[in-house]
Amino acid sequence: MKLISVIGSSTVSSLDDEYKFAYKVGKLLAQEGFGVVCGGRGGVMEAVCKGAKESNGLTIGIMPSYTGEEANPYVDIKINTGMNWNRNPIVVASGELVIAIGGKYGTLSEIAYSFILGKTVLGYKTHKVEGIININNSTDILPYIKG
């Protein structure tokens, strides 16, 4: 199974646009047969996992702790690293491409690692970094995952 990495803020709530967008992305990825890999916590990570799970998809969380106790309830497979933010390159290296949704400095570091690793980065309301392909709708990812 191919995986897509989804990165973004851990602090957005279910009322936020980024959460709703990530949820739609998760559903679409699962419907298209892709697994989701993310940092496994709340916010965007929870939303993408929730959407994927509701469409019978596989979700993988690259967890910051050794125990994985901070995993959102929609993570199927927890990879407990004990690496905190140092896990960020693992999150992005695990996917065929990277979808950045919102985010702060952790997401910015993941975007940088994505480019270092030669990954395509699709972005929704995220950092304005040269090379990010801006998307406005969840379906905008389709040409990139089917290509």
C-alpha positions as CSV (number, residue, x, y, z in Angstrom):
1,M,0.0,0.0,0.0
2,K,1.3,3.5,-0.9
3,L,1.3,6.1,1.9
4,I,0.7,9.8,1.7
5,S,2.2,12.1,4.5
6,V,-0.1,14.7,5.9
7,I,1.4,17.4,8.1
8,G,-0.1,20.4,9.9
9,S,-0.9,22.0,13.2
10,S,-1.7,20.0,16.3
11,T,-3.8,22.9,17.7
12,V,-6.6,23.3,15.3
13,S,-10.1,22.3,16.5
14,S,-12.9,20.5,14.7
15,L,-14.5,24.0,14.1
16,D,-11.4,25.2,12.1
17,D,-11.2,25.2,8.3
18,E,-7.9,23.3,8.3
19,Y,-9.4,20.5,10.4
20,K,-12.4,20.2,8.0
21,F,-10.0,20.2,5.0
22,A,-7.8,17.6,6.5
23,Y,-10.8,15.4,7.3
24,K,-11.9,15.5,3.6
25,V,-8.3,14.8,2.5
26,G,-8.2,11.7,4.7
27,K,-11.5,10.4,3.3
28,L,-10.4,11.0,-0.2
29,L,-7.0,9.3,0.3
30,A,-8.6,6.2,1.8
31,Q,-11.2,6.0,-1.0
32,E,-8.3,6.1,-3.5
33,G,-6.5,3.2,-1.7
34,F,-3.8,5.2,0.0
35,G,-2.7,4.9,3.6
36,V,-2.1,8.1,5.7
37,V,1.0,8.7,7.7
38,C,1.2,11.7,10.0
39,G,2.6,12.8,13.4
40,G,-0.3,10.9,15.1
41,R,-1.5,13.7,17.5
42,G,-4.4,16.1,17.4
43,G,-5.5,18.8,15.1
44,V,-4.8,18.2,11.4
45,M,-3.3,14.8,12.3
46,E,-6.5,13.7,14.1
47,A,-8.7,15.1,11.3
48,V,-6.9,13.3,8.5
49,C,-6.9,10.0,10.4
50,K,-10.6,10.4,11.3
51,G,-11.5,10.9,7.6
52,A,-9.4,8.0,6.5
53,K,-10.8,5.7,9.2
54,E,-14.4,6.6,8.2
55,S,-13.5,5.4,4.7
56,N,-11.9,2.2,5.9
57,G,-8.4,3.5,5.4
58,L,-5.1,2.7,7.2
59,T,-3.6,5.3,9.4
60,I,0.0,5.4,10.8
61,G,1.2,7.8,13.5
62,I,4.9,8.5,13.9
63,M,4.6,9.4,17.6
64,P,6.9,11.8,19.5
65,S,7.0,9.7,22.7
66,Y,8.2,6.2,23.6
67,T,4.7,5.2,24.8
68,G,2.4,6.7,22.1
69,E,-0.1,7.7,24.7
70,E,-0.7,11.0,22.9
71,A,-2.0,9.2,19.8
72,N,-5.4,10.4,18.5
73,P,-8.1,7.7,18.6
74,Y,-8.0,7.2,14.8
75,V,-4.4,5.9,14.6
76,D,-4.2,2.3,13.6
77,I,-0.4,1.8,13.8
78,K,1.7,3.8,16.3
79,I,5.4,4.0,15.7
80,N,6.7,5.2,19.0
81,T,10.0,7.1,18.5
82,G,10.8,9.0,21.7
83,M,12.1,11.6,19.3
84,N,9.6,14.5,19.8
85,W,10.1,16.9,16.8
86,N,13.1,15.0,15.6
87,R,10.6,12.5,14.2
88,N,9.6,15.1,11.5
89,P,11.9,13.7,8.8
90,I,10.5,10.3,9.3
91,V,6.9,11.5,8.9
92,V,7.7,13.1,5.5
93,A,10.1,10.3,4.3
94,S,7.3,7.7,4.8
95,G,5.0,9.1,2.2
96,E,5.0,9.2,-1.6
97,L,4.2,12.9,-1.4
98,V,3.4,15.4,1.4
99,I,0.3,17.4,2.0
100,A,0.8,20.4,4.3
101,I,-2.4,21.9,5.9
102,G,-1.9,25.1,7.9
103,G,0.8,24.6,10.6
104,K,3.5,26.4,12.4
105,Y,7.2,25.8,12.9
106,G,7.0,22.0,13.1
107,T,5.2,22.0,9.8
108,L,7.7,24.4,8.4
109,S,10.5,22.0,9.3
110,E,8.6,19.1,7.7
111,I,8.2,21.1,4.5
112,A,12.0,21.7,4.5
113,Y,12.7,18.0,5.0
114,S,10.3,17.2,2.2
115,F,12.2,19.3,-0.2
116,I,15.5,18.0,1.0
117,L,14.1,14.5,0.3
118,G,12.9,15.5,-3.1
119,K,9.2,15.1,-2.2
120,T,6.3,16.9,-3.9
121,V,4.5,19.2,-1.4
122,L,0.9,20.2,-1.8
123,G,-0.2,23.0,0.5
124,Y,-3.5,24.3,1.9
125,K,-3.3,27.5,3.9
126,T,0.3,26.7,4.9
127,H,3.6,28.5,4.8
128,K,4.5,30.5,1.7
129,V,7.6,28.6,0.6
130,E,8.8,28.4,-3.0
131,G,8.1,25.0,-4.5
132,I,4.8,24.3,-2.6
133,I,1.9,23.6,-5.0
134,N,-1.1,25.4,-3.6
135,I,-4.4,23.6,-3.5
136,N,-7.8,24.9,-2.7
137,N,-10.0,21.8,-2.6
138,S,-9.4,18.3,-1.4
139,T,-10.0,17.0,-5.0
140,D,-7.0,19.1,-6.1
141,I,-4.8,16.3,-4.8
142,L,-6.1,13.7,-7.3
143,P,-3.8,14.5,-10.3
144,Y,-0.8,14.1,-7.9
145,I,-1.8,10.8,-6.3
146,K,-3.0,9.2,-9.5
147,G,0.0,10.3,-11.6
